[in-house]
Amino acid sequence: MKKIIEHEITESIRINKYLSESGYCSRRQADRLVNENRVKINGELAVVGSKVFPNDVVTVDDEVLEIEDEKVYIMLHKPLGITCTTDLSIEGNIVSYMNYPKQIFPVGRLDKNSSGLILLTNDGNIVNKILRAKYGHEKEYIVTVDKDIPDSFIKNMQEGVLIYNQKAHMDVYTNPCKVTRLSKDTFKIILTQGLNRQIRRMTDALGFKVIKLKRIRIMNLELGDLEYGKWRYLTIDELKKLNDTFKRANHF
């Protein structure tokens, strides 16, 4: 079948991209492996930014990696207690939970105490295209908190909440977002930002505690009626719409 998700074509690729395209890990994780001196190109230690050319031999911990031509794109209704990591030493890691025959990894995170939609793939090229805040892709959540929600809470969440940004090492206001009250203690929120544990920290800053958090959508991909703990492949239509979005956003 013709590849649906398209990516830029180059004669050589950076080592982190090679590892992600092989389905071994994400680019961020690949950089960490390189810094730990676990990656070699033609027997020589790689450094961050090293280029891989056709016919080069790449190894991680002396295991030869090859780019997996057949890409898989999976939607999981992640249950509570599962951690979105490829570290098999962590109990309840998502890779062991899936027990999939190919090497796959999660696209982004959904924290251990949250449930809902998480994507898994062996196509490392889509990770940044989906997750980078500058692209403004929407992620939608349903959240229940520990007490009744006043109008001021909705207003503050929409306009931005002051929380600590771990990457910037400073307090920042979150980006404006869409918030809709669903009941006295439950709301729906649509984010285009992806700070670590953002919703929980936003609600904490306003004096509320999250009781339940479920992600129901990433871009055009909706959790729908996928059963709790179950997974399915993305449909051809979903992949086409995803690829069209990447093209419109000039991700190539």
C-alpha positions, 0 to 999 in steps of 0.5 A: 500500500502507498505510504499515506504519511509523507515526509521530506526526502534527504540523502543523509539524515541526522542520527536522532532521526535515523533512530526514530525512523527505525522505530527504536525511539523518539528523537529526544530519546535518541539524543539521550542515547547518543549522549550516553555513548550507546550509539555508533555509526560504522563502529565509531561513537556518534555525537548529537548531530552526526549524519547517517548516509546510505549504506552506513551501519548504525548500532545501539548497544552493538545492536544493528538498527535498520529503518523499518519501511512498514509504518504503524500508527496505533490509537490506544485508550490508555488505562490508569496506571500505565506510564508512557515510557519505553523504559522496560525497567519501569513497572507498567510501562506502555511498551510492555502493556502493548506487547506489540511485535514491532518496536513502537513508542508513544507520541508524547505523554499522558501521565500515569493517573490520566486515561484516554487517547495516546498514539503509538508508532514506529514513525519518529517523523510524526512526533514533532509534527504533532507535538510542537506548540508552534504548530498549534495542534489541538488536544482535547480533555475532559476533566473532573475536579474536587469541587464546584467550578465558579465562573472565575475558574473558567475565565482564568483557565481560558485566559491563562494561568501562571505556572512554572515552566520547567524548560524555561526555568521560570513562571509563565502564563499558559496560552489562552485556551478553550474551556467549557463547563460540562457539569458543576465539577467537570469541564472540557478543555482544548489546549494547543500547548503541551507543558508537563502535567499542564492541566493538573498544574493549572487547576492546582494554581487556582486551588482545585485538584484534578480527580479525573482526567481523560484525553478524548482528541488529538488533532482530527483523531478522536477516541470515540467509543474505543473501549478502555484499555483497548487499541486499534490502528488508525484508519486510512481516512484518519491518516489522510486527514493527518497528512493533509494537516501536516501539508497545510501547516508546512511541516515538510 
